[in-house]
């Protein structure tokens, strides 16, 4: 069986398409996972008591 340039091109193109499909599926899974997980905002509540000396 002799491979022609066209069939070689299609095999390389299909491999590229599968890599792109896998990349898209992984990014969708990562973004949905990050959306589902509740990440708290990096903030701290500071409470201080002040005394005012009024004249």
PDB file of N, CA, C and O in Angstrom:
ATOM      1  N   UNK A   1       0.848  -1.177   0.000  1.00  0.00           N
ATOM      2  CA  UNK A   1       0.000   0.000   0.000  1.00  0.00           C
ATOM      3  C   UNK A   1       0.894   1.240   0.000  1.00  0.00           C
ATOM      4  O   UNK A   1       1.756   1.404   0.864  1.00  0.00           O
ATOM      5  N   UNK A   2       0.674   2.088  -0.964  1.00  0.00           N
ATOM      6  CA  UNK A   2       1.486   3.296  -1.126  1.00  0.00           C
ATOM      7  C   UNK A   2       0.695   4.475  -0.569  1.00  0.00           C
ATOM      8  O   UNK A   2      -0.450   4.714  -0.952  1.00  0.00           O
ATOM      9  N   UNK A   3       1.325   5.196   0.334  1.00  0.00           N
ATOM     10  CA  UNK A   3       0.671   6.381   0.886  1.00  0.00           C
ATOM     11  C   UNK A   3       0.949   7.572  -0.018  1.00  0.00           C
ATOM     12  O   UNK A   3       2.086   7.809  -0.427  1.00  0.00           O
ATOM     13  N   UNK A   4      -0.073   8.294  -0.312  1.00  0.00           N
ATOM     14  CA  UNK A   4       0.105   9.496  -1.116  1.00  0.00           C
ATOM     15  C   UNK A   4       0.198  10.694  -0.186  1.00  0.00           C
ATOM     16  O   UNK A   4      -0.012  10.587   1.022  1.00  0.00           O
ATOM     17  N   UNK A   5       0.516  11.832  -0.778  1.00  0.00           N
ATOM     18  CA  UNK A   5       0.644  13.057   0.008  1.00  0.00           C
ATOM     19  C   UNK A   5      -0.689  13.435   0.637  1.00  0.00           C
ATOM     20  O   UNK A   5      -0.740  13.924   1.765  1.00  0.00           O
ATOM     21  N   UNK A   6      -1.769  13.202  -0.106  1.00  0.00           N
ATOM     22  CA  UNK A   6      -3.091  13.571   0.366  1.00  0.00           C
ATOM     23  C   UNK A   6      -3.477  12.783   1.610  1.00  0.00           C
ATOM     24  O   UNK A   6      -3.982  13.369   2.567  1.00  0.00           O
ATOM     25  N   UNK A   7      -3.255  11.481   1.624  1.00  0.00           N
ATOM     26  CA  UNK A   7      -3.625  10.688   2.791  1.00  0.00           C
ATOM     27  C   UNK A   7      -2.749  11.052   3.984  1.00  0.00           C
ATOM     28  O   UNK A   7      -3.222  11.072   5.120  1.00  0.00           O
ATOM     29  N   UNK A   8      -1.478  11.339   3.730  1.00  0.00           N
ATOM     30  CA  UNK A   8      -0.584  11.750   4.816  1.00  0.00           C
ATOM     31  C   UNK A   8      -1.052  13.077   5.416  1.00  0.00           C
ATOM     32  O   UNK A   8      -1.010  13.275   6.631  1.00  0.00           O
ATOM     33  N   UNK A   9      -1.496  13.974   4.546  1.00  0.00           N
ATOM     34  CA  UNK A   9      -2.005  15.267   5.017  1.00  0.00           C
ATOM     35  C   UNK A   9      -3.250  15.077   5.874  1.00  0.00           C
ATOM     36  O   UNK A   9      -3.411  15.741   6.898  1.00  0.00           O
ATOM     37  N   UNK A  10      -4.143  14.155   5.450  1.00  0.00           N
ATOM     38  CA  UNK A  10      -5.369  13.935   6.216  1.00  0.00           C
ATOM     39  C   UNK A  10      -5.074  13.325   7.575  1.00  0.00           C
ATOM     40  O   UNK A  10      -5.732  13.668   8.558  1.00  0.00           O
ATOM     41  N   UNK A  11      -4.105  12.435   7.653  1.00  0.00           N
ATOM     42  CA  UNK A  11      -3.756  11.834   8.942  1.00  0.00           C
ATOM     43  C   UNK A  11      -3.202  12.902   9.890  1.00  0.00           C
ATOM     44  O   UNK A  11      -3.568  12.940  11.064  1.00  0.00           O
ATOM     45  N   UNK A  12      -2.324  13.766   9.382  1.00  0.00           N
ATOM     46  CA  UNK A  12      -1.774  14.834  10.217  1.00  0.00           C
ATOM     47  C   UNK A  12      -2.866  15.809  10.621  1.00  0.00           C
ATOM     48  O   UNK A  12      -2.881  16.299  11.750  1.00  0.00           O
ATOM     49  N   UNK A  13      -3.794  16.096   9.686  1.00  0.00           N
ATOM     50  CA  UNK A  13      -4.879  17.023   9.990  1.00  0.00           C
ATOM     51  C   UNK A  13      -5.816  16.451  11.039  1.00  0.00           C
ATOM     52  O   UNK A  13      -6.279  17.181  11.915  1.00  0.00           O
ATOM     53  N   UNK A  14      -6.102  15.165  10.967  1.00  0.00           N
ATOM     54  CA  UNK A  14      -6.977  14.534  11.949  1.00  0.00           C
ATOM     55  C   UNK A  14      -6.327  14.539  13.323  1.00  0.00           C
ATOM     56  O   UNK A  14      -6.999  14.769  14.329  1.00  0.00           O
ATOM     57  N   UNK A  15      -5.043  14.290  13.370  1.00  0.00           N
ATOM     58  CA  UNK A  15      -4.368  14.335  14.662  1.00  0.00           C
ATOM     59  C   UNK A  15      -4.438  15.744  15.250  1.00  0.00           C
ATOM     60  O   UNK A  15      -4.640  15.911  16.453  1.00  0.00           O
ATOM     61  N   UNK A  16      -4.270  16.751  14.400  1.00  0.00           N
ATOM     62  CA  UNK A  16      -4.372  18.133  14.864  1.00  0.00           C
ATOM     63  C   UNK A  16      -5.774  18.424  15.372  1.00  0.00           C
ATOM     64  O   UNK A  16      -5.938  19.093  16.393  1.00  0.00           O
ATOM     65  N   UNK A  17      -6.781  17.932  14.675  1.00  0.00           N
ATOM     66  CA  UNK A  17      -8.157  18.166  15.110  1.00  0.00           C
ATOM     67  C   UNK A  17      -8.413  17.511  16.457  1.00  0.00           C
ATOM     68  O   UNK A  17      -9.071  18.102  17.313  1.00  0.00           O
ATOM     69  N   UNK A  18      -7.906  16.302  16.662  1.00  0.00           N
ATOM     70  CA  UNK A  18      -8.114  15.641  17.950  1.00  0.00           C
ATOM     71  C   UNK A  18      -7.418  16.394  19.069  1.00  0.00           C
ATOM     72  O   UNK A  18      -7.952  16.485  20.175  1.00  0.00           O
ATOM     73  N   UNK A  19      -6.245  16.929  18.803  1.00  0.00           N
ATOM     74  CA  UNK A  19      -5.536  17.715  19.825  1.00  0.00           C
ATOM     75  C   UNK A  19      -6.351  18.953  20.162  1.00  0.00           C
ATOM     76  O   UNK A  19      -6.468  19.316  21.333  1.00  0.00           O
ATOM     77  N   UNK A  20      -6.914  19.606  19.154  1.00  0.00           N
ATOM     78  CA  UNK A  20      -7.725  20.803  19.402  1.00  0.00           C
ATOM     79  C   UNK A  20      -8.993  20.434  20.176  1.00  0.00           C
ATOM     80  O   UNK A  20      -9.382  21.148  21.101  1.00  0.00           O
ATOM     81  N   UNK A  21      -9.640  19.320  19.803  1.00  0.00           N
ATOM     82  CA  UNK A  21     -10.846  18.893  20.522  1.00  0.00           C
ATOM     83  C   UNK A  21     -10.541  18.573  21.976  1.00  0.00           C
ATOM     84  O   UNK A  21     -11.298  18.956  22.867  1.00  0.00           O
ATOM     85  N   UNK A  22      -9.448  17.880  22.222  1.00  0.00           N
ATOM     86  CA  UNK A  22      -9.076  17.541  23.602  1.00  0.00           C
ATOM     87  C   UNK A  22      -8.784  18.808  24.388  1.00  0.00           C
ATOM     88  O   UNK A  22      -9.183  18.917  25.547  1.00  0.00           O
ATOM     89  N   UNK A  23      -8.088  19.780  23.774  1.00  0.00           N
ATOM     90  CA  UNK A  23      -7.783  21.039  24.446  1.00  0.00           C
ATOM     91  C   UNK A  23      -9.058  21.795  24.802  1.00  0.00           C
ATOM     92  O   UNK A  23      -9.167  22.336  25.903  1.00  0.00           O
ATOM     93  N   UNK A  24     -10.023  21.839  23.888  1.00  0.00           N
ATOM     94  CA  UNK A  24     -11.283  22.536  24.148  1.00  0.00           C
ATOM     95  C   UNK A  24     -12.062  21.842  25.263  1.00  0.00           C
ATOM     96  O   UNK A  24     -12.617  22.510  26.135  1.00  0.00           O
ATOM     97  N   UNK A  25     -12.109  20.517  25.246  1.00  0.00           N
ATOM     98  CA  UNK A  25     -12.835  19.772  26.284  1.00  0.00           C
ATOM     99  C   UNK A  25     -12.187  19.976  27.646  1.00  0.00           C
ATOM    100  O   UNK A  25     -12.890  20.142  28.643  1.00  0.00           O
ATOM    101  N   UNK A  26     -10.856  19.967  27.705  1.00  0.00           N
ATOM    102  CA  UNK A  26     -10.166  20.165  28.987  1.00  0.00           C
ATOM    103  C   UNK A  26     -10.405  21.569  29.513  1.00  0.00           C
ATOM    104  O   UNK A  26     -10.625  21.738  30.712  1.00  0.00           O
ATOM    105  N   UNK A  27     -10.370  22.590  28.648  1.00  0.00           N
ATOM    106  CA  UNK A  27     -10.628  23.947  29.126  1.00  0.00           C
ATOM    107  C   UNK A  27     -12.063  24.108  29.617  1.00  0.00           C
ATOM    108  O   UNK A  27     -12.304  24.812  30.598  1.00  0.00           O
ATOM    109  N   UNK A  28     -13.016  23.467  28.949  1.00  0.00           N
ATOM    110  CA  UNK A  28     -14.408  23.540  29.418  1.00  0.00           C
ATOM    111  C   UNK A  28     -14.539  22.873  30.777  1.00  0.00           C
ATOM    112  O   UNK A  28     -15.226  23.397  31.655  1.00  0.00           O
ATOM    113  N   UNK A  29     -13.896  21.730  30.969  1.00  0.00           N
ATOM    114  CA  UNK A  29     -13.945  21.039  32.260  1.00  0.00           C
ATOM    115  C   UNK A  29     -13.301  21.890  33.349  1.00  0.00           C
ATOM    116  O   UNK A  29     -13.829  21.973  34.458  1.00  0.00           O
ATOM    117  N   UNK A  30     -12.171  22.522  33.049  1.00  0.00           N
ATOM    118  CA  UNK A  30     -11.481  23.350  34.057  1.00  0.00           C
ATOM    119  C   UNK A  30     -12.348  24.547  34.440  1.00  0.00           C
ATOM    120  O   UNK A  30     -12.487  24.855  35.624  1.00  0.00           O
ATOM    121  N   UNK A  31     -12.938  25.229  33.444  1.00  0.00           N
ATOM    122  CA  UNK A  31     -13.750  26.404  33.764  1.00  0.00           C
ATOM    123  C   UNK A  31     -15.026  26.036  34.519  1.00  0.00           C
ATOM    124  O   UNK A  31     -15.436  26.767  35.420  1.00  0.00           O
ATOM    125  N   UNK A  32     -15.658  24.921  34.169  1.00  0.00           N
ATOM    126  CA  UNK A  32     -16.843  24.519  34.925  1.00  0.00           C
ATOM    127  C   UNK A  32     -16.464  24.092  36.342  1.00  0.00           C
ATOM    128  O   UNK A  32     -17.216  24.342  37.284  1.00  0.00           O
ATOM    129  N   UNK A  33     -15.319  23.458  36.499  1.00  0.00           N
ATOM    130  CA  UNK A  33     -14.857  23.087  37.843  1.00  0.00           C
ATOM    131  C   UNK A  33     -14.581  24.312  38.697  1.00  0.00           C
ATOM    132  O   UNK A  33     -14.942  24.348  39.873  1.00  0.00           O
ATOM    133  N   UNK A  34     -13.939  25.322  38.105  1.00  0.00           N
ATOM    134  CA  UNK A  34     -13.676  26.552  38.853  1.00  0.00           C
ATOM    135  C   UNK A  34     -14.966  27.311  39.151  1.00  0.00           C
ATOM    136  O   UNK A  34     -15.066  27.986  40.176  1.00  0.00           O
ATOM    137  N   UNK A  35     -15.941  27.205  38.271  1.00  0.00           N
ATOM    138  CA  UNK A  35     -17.215  27.876  38.506  1.00  0.00           C
ATOM    139  C   UNK A  35     -17.979  27.203  39.637  1.00  0.00           C
ATOM    140  O   UNK A  35     -18.659  27.878  40.409  1.00  0.00           O
ATOM    141  N   UNK A  36     -17.877  25.891  39.745  1.00  0.00           N
ATOM    142  CA  UNK A  36     -18.608  25.150  40.770  1.00  0.00           C
ATOM    143  C   UNK A  36     -17.988  25.321  42.156  1.00  0.00           C
ATOM    144  O   UNK A  36     -18.704  25.330  43.157  1.00  0.00           O
ATOM    145  N   UNK A  37     -16.679  25.453  42.221  1.00  0.00           N
ATOM    146  CA  UNK A  37     -15.997  25.576  43.511  1.00  0.00           C
ATOM    147  C   UNK A  37     -16.132  27.013  44.006  1.00  0.00           C
ATOM    148  O   UNK A  37     -15.882  27.960  43.259  1.00  0.00           O
ATOM    149  N   UNK A  38     -16.527  27.171  45.262  1.00  0.00           N
ATOM    150  CA  UNK A  38     -16.626  28.500  45.839  1.00  0.00           C
ATOM    151  C   UNK A  38     -15.277  28.903  46.405  1.00  0.00           C
ATOM    152  O   UNK A  38     -14.799  28.319  47.378  1.00  0.00           O
ATOM    153  N   UNK A  39     -14.676  29.894  45.795  1.00  0.00           N
ATOM    154  CA  UNK A  39     -13.395  30.411  46.274  1.00  0.00           C
ATOM    155  C   UNK A  39     -13.689  31.705  47.020  1.00  0.00           C
ATOM    156  O   UNK A  39     -14.226  32.640  46.426  1.00  0.00           O
ATOM    157  N   UNK A  40     -13.356  31.786  48.291  1.00  0.00           N
ATOM    158  CA  UNK A  40     -13.649  33.005  49.036  1.00  0.00           C
ATOM    159  C   UNK A  40     -12.778  34.165  48.575  1.00  0.00           C
ATOM    160  O   UNK A  40     -11.632  33.982  48.164  1.00  0.00           O
ATOM    161  N   UNK A  41     -13.339  35.338  48.651  1.00  0.00           N
ATOM    162  CA  UNK A  41     -12.572  36.509  48.241  1.00  0.00           C
ATOM    163  C   UNK A  41     -11.497  36.799  49.286  1.00  0.00           C
ATOM    164  O   UNK A  41     -11.733  36.627  50.482  1.00  0.00           O
ATOM    165  N   UNK A  42     -10.342  37.230  48.850  1.00  0.00           N
ATOM    166  CA  UNK A  42      -9.252  37.487  49.794  1.00  0.00           C
ATOM    167  C   UNK A  42      -9.457  38.799  50.530  1.00  0.00           C
ATOM    168  O   UNK A  42      -8.900  39.829  50.150  1.00  0.00           O
ATOM    169  N   UNK A  43     -10.253  38.757  51.578  1.00  0.00           N
ATOM    170  CA  UNK A  43     -10.514  39.967  52.346  1.00  0.00           C
ATOM    171  C   UNK A  43     -10.507  39.619  53.830  1.00  0.00           C
ATOM    172  O   UNK A  43     -10.746  38.478  54.224  1.00  0.00           O
ATOM    173  N   UNK A  44     -10.233  40.616  54.622  1.00  0.00           N
ATOM    174  CA  UNK A  44     -10.237  40.445  56.076  1.00  0.00           C
ATOM    175  C   UNK A  44     -11.107  41.530  56.687  1.00  0.00           C
ATOM    176  O   UNK A  44     -11.037  42.690  56.282  1.00  0.00           O
ATOM    177  N   UNK A  45     -11.915  41.160  57.646  1.00  0.00           N
ATOM    178  CA  UNK A  45     -12.766  42.121  58.338  1.00  0.00           C
ATOM    179  C   UNK A  45     -12.006  42.604  59.574  1.00  0.00           C
ATOM    180  O   UNK A  45     -11.640  41.819  60.449  1.00  0.00           O
ATOM    181  N   UNK A  46     -11.783  43.908  59.619  1.00  0.00           N
ATOM    182  CA  UNK A  46     -11.044  44.502  60.740  1.00  0.00           C
ATOM    183  C   UNK A  46     -12.022  45.355  61.529  1.00  0.00           C
ATOM    184  O   UNK A  46     -12.651  46.265  60.991  1.00  0.00           O
ATOM    185  N   UNK A  47     -12.138  45.045  62.815  1.00  0.00           N
ATOM    186  CA  UNK A  47     -12.987  45.858  63.680  1.00  0.00           C
ATOM    187  C   UNK A  47     -12.112  46.476  64.758  1.00  0.00           C
ATOM    188  O   UNK A  47     -11.334  45.790  65.421  1.00  0.00           O
ATOM    189  N   UNK A  48     -12.254  47.776  64.919  1.00  0.00           N
ATOM    190  CA  UNK A  48     -11.492  48.502  65.932  1.00  0.00           C
ATOM    191  C   UNK A  48     -12.442  49.378  66.721  1.00  0.00           C
ATOM    192  O   UNK A  48     -13.405  49.924  66.182  1.00  0.00           O
ATOM    193  N   UNK A  49     -12.160  49.502  67.994  1.00  0.00           N
ATOM    194  CA  UNK A  49     -12.973  50.357  68.852  1.00  0.00           C
ATOM    195  C   UNK A  49     -12.213  51.657  69.098  1.00  0.00           C
ATOM    196  O   UNK A  49     -11.042  51.659  69.476  1.00  0.00           O
ATOM    197  N   UNK A  50     -12.920  52.759  68.869  1.00  0.00           N
ATOM    198  CA  UNK A  50     -12.339  54.069  69.086  1.00  0.00           C
ATOM    199  C   UNK A  50     -13.059  54.746  70.241  1.00  0.00           C
ATOM    200  O   UNK A  50     -14.274  54.622  70.398  1.00  0.00           O
ATOM    201  N   UNK A  51     -12.289  55.460  71.041  1.00  0.00           N
ATOM    202  CA  UNK A  51     -12.901  56.282  72.087  1.00  0.00           C
ATOM    203  C   UNK A  51     -12.622  57.733  71.757  1.00  0.00           C
ATOM    204  O   UNK A  51     -11.489  58.121  71.473  1.00  0.00           O
ATOM    205  N   UNK A  52     -13.681  58.527  71.803  1.00  0.00           N
ATOM    206  CA  UNK A  52     -13.538  59.958  71.499  1.00  0.00           C
ATOM    207  C   UNK A  52     -13.630  60.735  72.795  1.00  0.00           C
ATOM    208  O   UNK A  52     -14.558  60.548  73.582  1.00  0.00           O
ATOM    209  N   UNK A  53     -12.668  61.599  73.008  1.00  0.00           N
ATOM    210  CA  UNK A  53     -12.683  62.484  74.176  1.00  0.00           C
ATOM    211  C   UNK A  53     -13.188  63.845  73.724  1.00  0.00           C
ATOM    212  O   UNK A  53     -12.442  64.649  73.166  1.00  0.00           O
ATOM    213  N   UNK A  54     -14.466  64.087  73.976  1.00  0.00           N
ATOM    214  CA  UNK A  54     -15.080  65.343  73.588  1.00  0.00           C
ATOM    215  C   UNK A  54     -15.074  66.321  74.754  1.00  0.00           C
ATOM    216  O   UNK A  54     -15.283  65.923  75.900  1.00  0.00           O
ATOM    217  N   UNK A  55     -14.834  67.603  74.468  1.00  0.00           N
ATOM    218  CA  UNK A  55     -14.804  68.608  75.525  1.00  0.00           C
ATOM    219  C   UNK A  55     -16.070  69.409  75.523  1.00  0.00           C
ATOM    220  O   UNK A  55     -16.233  70.309  76.346  1.00  0.00           O
TER     221      UNK A  55
END
